[in-house]
Amino acid sequence: MDIELYTVGPFAENTYLISQQGSSLLIDPGFYQPREYSVFQDDLAESGNKLTAVILTHAHVDHVLGLEKVLKNHKVPVYLNHSDLYLWNHFSDQAGRFGFSVPDFDFTPEPLDEQEGFTIGSFSMDVICTPGHSPDHVSIYFPSEDLLIAGDALFRESIGRTDLYKGDFDLLSDSIRNKLYTLPDSTRVLPGHGPATTIGYEKKNNAFVKGE
């Protein structure tokens, strides 16, 4: 599995392009500047891979800013957990609070329910509901790669903020401790912001949620 990281937008959000067997998944497209999107487009074209789908770990504006650009060029399904669609359905209002003028989307993404062995093309993943940073938040675990896409649930030595819509520190702590810290210590964690880490490192060093 090949992974390209794009740190994009005014919030330095991490967008991931994951590829294998000629197919690619785009996770959390936060492209804001045209040049940011162009780099992704060039990489995808040079690889010869076909974009299969877009996965959103949650619908906060910094993780969705580039979605409209992507869908203009790629007719692919978009997946988002449906536990709470308020952020998605009020995307323009949410963006406006941060100074962005963007339209609402005119479609509802495909549901991304908590489950093991969810498949999109050649990709197989476990979808783990990890609310607390946002009510619709999921983390994506690839068991065969010992890899977790953590969105804004878990960062290196930190966690996602809990002062936004339906943020809940206790709920996020439970999500991390009971669902993410149960993964193997060797699991590589790719967060929505900042550098990569591992589950084992965070269990020992994360000051917000310590592992047992």
Helices and strands as residue ranges (DSSP letters): E 2-8, E 13-20, E 23-27, H 34-47, E 50-55, G 61-63, H 67-73, E 78-80, H 86-89, H 91-96, E 110-111, E 115-120, E 123-129, E 138-142, G 143-145, E 147-151, E 154-155, E 158-159, H 169-175, I 176-180, E 188-191, E 197-198, H 199-205
